Amino acid sequence: MGKAKRRSFSLGINDRFTSLTREAAILEAVNFLENFDSEAYNIITLFGLSAEELLEAGASYETVKNIRGLLE
């Protein structure tokens, strides 16, 4: 095992989400978008979230418009 992979496992980076429902993923994506965290893009693409779902969960319109290329 390489040094970087060993470090990732020791930090618990890969254990961030053990199980995640679609509803929880939407809420996490909205939280990450509000905090300008790049993890939001991973969740959005993994679950194939739509702009409508993010807006209904409380994301601002401006934020959703900024990531429209990711959602289309």
MARBA-3410 file (N, C-alpha, C, O; in Angstrom, 1 decimal):
72
0.8,-1.2,0.0,0.0,0.0,0.0,0.9,1.2,0.0,1.9,1.3,0.7 ~ 0.5,2.2,-0.8,1.3,3.4,-0.9,1.1,4.3,0.3,0.2,4.2,1.1 ~ 2.0,5.3,0.4,2.0,6.2,1.5,0.7,7.0,1.5,0.2,7.3,2.6 ~ 0.3,7.5,0.4,-0.9,8.4,0.3,-2.1,7.6,0.7,-3.0,8.1,1.4 ~ -2.3,6.4,0.2,-3.4,5.6,0.5,-3.5,5.2,1.9,-4.5,5.3,2.6
-2.3,4.9,2.5,-2.3,4.6,3.9,-2.7,5.8,4.8,-3.4,5.7,5.8 ~ -2.3,7.0,4.4,-2.6,8.2,5.1,-4.1,8.5,4.9,-4.7,8.9,5.9 ~ -4.7,8.2,3.8,-6.1,8.4,3.6,-6.9,7.5,4.5,-7.9,7.9,5.1 ~ -6.5,6.3,4.6,-7.2,5.3,5.5,-7.1,5.7,6.9,-8.0,5.6,7.7 ~ -5.9,6.2,7.3,-5.7,6.5,8.7,-6.5,7.8,9.1,-7.0,7.9,10.2
-6.7,8.7,8.1,-7.5,9.9,8.4,-9.0,9.6,8.4,-9.8,10.4,8.8 ~ -9.4,8.5,7.8,-10.8,8.1,7.7,-11.6,8.9,6.6,-12.8,9.0,6.7 ~ -10.8,9.3,5.6,-11.5,10.1,4.5,-12.5,9.2,3.8,-13.5,9.7,3.4 ~ -12.2,8.0,3.6,-13.1,7.1,2.8,-14.3,6.7,3.6,-15.2,6.1,3.1 ~ -14.3,6.9,4.9,-15.4,6.5,5.8,-16.3,7.7,6.0,-17.1,7.7,7.0
-16.3,8.7,5.2,-17.1,9.9,5.4,-18.6,9.6,5.4,-19.3,10.0,6.3 ~ -19.1,8.8,4.4,-20.5,8.4,4.4,-20.5,6.9,4.4,-20.0,6.2,3.4 ~ -21.2,6.3,5.4,-21.3,4.8,5.4,-22.5,4.4,4.5,-22.4,3.5,3.7 ~ -23.6,5.0,4.7,-24.8,4.8,3.9,-25.5,6.1,3.7,-25.7,6.9,4.7 ~ -26.0,6.4,2.6,-26.6,7.7,2.3,-27.8,7.5,1.4,-27.7,6.9,0.3
-29.0,7.9,1.9,-30.2,7.8,1.1,-30.2,9.0,0.1,-29.4,10.0,0.3 ~ -31.1,9.0,-0.8,-31.2,10.0,-1.8,-31.6,11.4,-1.1,-31.1,12.4,-1.4 ~ -32.5,11.3,-0.2,-33.0,12.5,0.5,-31.8,13.1,1.3,-31.7,14.3,1.3 ~ -31.1,12.2,2.0,-29.9,12.7,2.8,-28.9,13.3,1.9,-28.2,14.3,2.2 ~ -28.7,12.7,0.7,-27.7,13.2,-0.3,-28.1,14.6,-0.8,-27.2,15.4,-1.0
-29.4,14.8,-1.0,-29.8,16.1,-1.4,-29.5,17.2,-0.4,-29.0,18.3,-0.7 ~ -29.8,16.9,0.9,-29.5,17.8,2.0,-28.1,18.1,2.2,-27.6,19.2,2.4 ~ -27.2,17.0,2.0,-25.8,17.2,2.1,-25.3,18.0,1.0,-24.4,18.8,1.2 ~ -25.8,17.8,-0.2,-25.3,18.6,-1.4,-25.7,20.0,-1.2,-24.8,20.9,-1.5 ~ -26.8,20.3,-0.6,-27.2,21.7,-0.4,-26.3,22.3,0.7,-25.8,23.5,0.5
-26.0,21.6,1.7,-25.1,22.1,2.7,-23.7,22.4,2.2,-23.1,23.4,2.5 ~ -23.2,21.4,1.3,-21.9,21.6,0.7,-21.9,22.8,-0.2,-20.9,23.5,-0.3 ~ -23.0,23.0,-1.0,-23.0,24.1,-1.9,-23.0,25.4,-1.1,-22.4,26.4,-1.6 ~ -23.7,25.5,0.0,-23.7,26.7,0.8,-22.4,27.0,1.4,-22.0,28.2,1.5 ~ -21.6,26.0,1.6,-20.2,26.2,2.2,-19.1,26.2,1.1,-17.9,26.2,1.5
-19.5,26.2,-0.1,-18.6,26.2,-1.3,-17.6,25.0,-1.2,-16.4,25.2,-1.5 ~ -18.1,23.9,-0.8,-17.3,22.6,-0.7,-17.4,21.9,-2.0,-18.5,21.7,-2.6 ~ -16.2,21.4,-2.5,-16.2,20.7,-3.8,-16.8,19.3,-3.7,-17.1,18.7,-4.7 ~ -17.1,18.8,-2.5,-17.7,17.5,-2.3,-19.2,17.5,-2.9,-19.7,16.5,-3.2 ~ -19.8,18.7,-3.0,-21.1,18.8,-3.5,-21.2,18.3,-4.9,-22.1,17.6,-5.3
-20.2,18.6,-5.7,-20.2,18.1,-7.1,-20.1,16.6,-7.2,-20.8,16.0,-8.1 ~ -19.4,16.0,-6.3,-19.3,14.5,-6.3,-20.7,13.9,-5.9,-21.1,12.9,-6.6 ~ -21.4,14.4,-5.0,-22.7,13.9,-4.6,-23.7,14.2,-5.7,-24.5,13.3,-6.0 ~ -23.7,15.3,-6.3,-24.7,15.7,-7.3,-24.5,14.7,-8.5,-25.5,14.2,-9.0 ~ -23.3,14.5,-8.9,-23.1,13.6,-10.1,-23.3,12.1,-9.7,-23.8,11.4,-10.5
-23.0,11.7,-8.5,-23.2,10.3,-8.1,-24.7,10.0,-8.1,-25.0,8.9,-8.5 ~ -25.5,10.9,-7.5,-26.9,10.6,-7.4,-27.7,11.1,-8.6,-28.9,10.8,-8.7 ~ -27.1,11.9,-9.5,-27.8,12.5,-10.6,-28.9,13.4,-10.2,-30.0,13.4,-10.7 ~ -28.6,14.3,-9.2,-29.6,15.2,-8.7,-30.0,16.3,-9.7,-29.2,16.7,-10.5 ~ -31.2,16.7,-9.6,-31.7,17.7,-10.5,-31.7,19.1,-9.8,-31.7,19.2,-8.6
-31.9,20.1,-10.6,-32.0,21.5,-10.1,-33.2,21.6,-9.2,-33.2,22.3,-8.2 ~ -34.3,21.0,-9.6,-35.5,21.1,-8.9,-35.4,20.5,-7.5,-35.9,21.1,-6.5 ~ -34.7,19.4,-7.4,-34.6,18.7,-6.1,-33.7,19.6,-5.2,-34.0,19.7,-4.0 ~ -32.7,20.2,-5.7,-31.8,21.1,-4.9,-32.6,22.3,-4.4,-32.4,22.8,-3.3 ~ -33.4,22.9,-5.3,-34.1,24.1,-5.0,-35.2,23.8,-3.9,-35.4,24.6,-3.0
-35.9,22.7,-4.0,-36.9,22.3,-3.0,-36.2,22.0,-1.7,-36.9,22.2,-0.7 ~ -35.0,21.6,-1.7,-34.3,21.3,-0.4,-33.7,22.6,0.2,-33.3,22.5,1.4 ~ -33.8,23.7,-0.4,-33.4,25.0,0.2,-32.2,25.6,-0.4,-31.7,26.6,0.1 ~ -31.7,25.1,-1.5,-30.5,25.8,-2.2,-31.0,27.1,-2.8,-32.1,27.2,-3.3 ~ -30.2,28.1,-2.8,-30.5,29.4,-3.4,-30.5,29.2,-5.0,-29.8,28.4,-5.5
-31.4,30.0,-5.6,-31.5,30.0,-7.0,-30.1,30.4,-7.7,-29.8,29.8,-8.7 ~ -29.4,31.3,-7.1,-28.2,31.7,-7.7,-27.1,30.6,-7.7,-26.4,30.4,-8.6 ~ -27.1,29.9,-6.6,-26.2,28.8,-6.5,-26.5,27.7,-7.5,-25.6,27.1,-8.2 ~ -27.7,27.4,-7.7,-28.1,26.4,-8.7,-27.8,26.8,-10.1,-27.4,26.0,-10.9 ~ -28.0,28.1,-10.4,-27.7,28.6,-11.7,-26.2,28.6,-12.0,-25.8,28.4,-13.1
-25.4,28.7,-10.9,-23.9,28.7,-11.1,-23.4,27.3,-11.5,-22.4,27.2,-12.1 ~ -24.2,26.3,-11.1,-23.7,24.9,-11.4,-24.6,24.2,-12.4,-24.7,23.0,-12.5 ~ -25.3,25.1,-13.3,-26.2,24.5,-14.3,-25.5,23.6,-15.3,-26.2,22.7,-15.7 ~ -24.2,23.8,-15.6,-23.5,22.9,-16.5,-23.4,21.5,-15.9,-23.3,20.5,-16.6 ~ -23.3,21.4,-14.6,-23.2,20.1,-13.9,-24.5,19.4,-13.9,-24.6,18.2,-13.9
-25.6,20.2,-13.8,-26.9,19.6,-13.7,-27.6,19.2,-15.0,-28.5,18.4,-15.0 ~ -27.1,19.7,-16.1,-27.7,19.4,-17.4,-27.2,18.1,-18.0,-27.7,17.7,-19.1
END
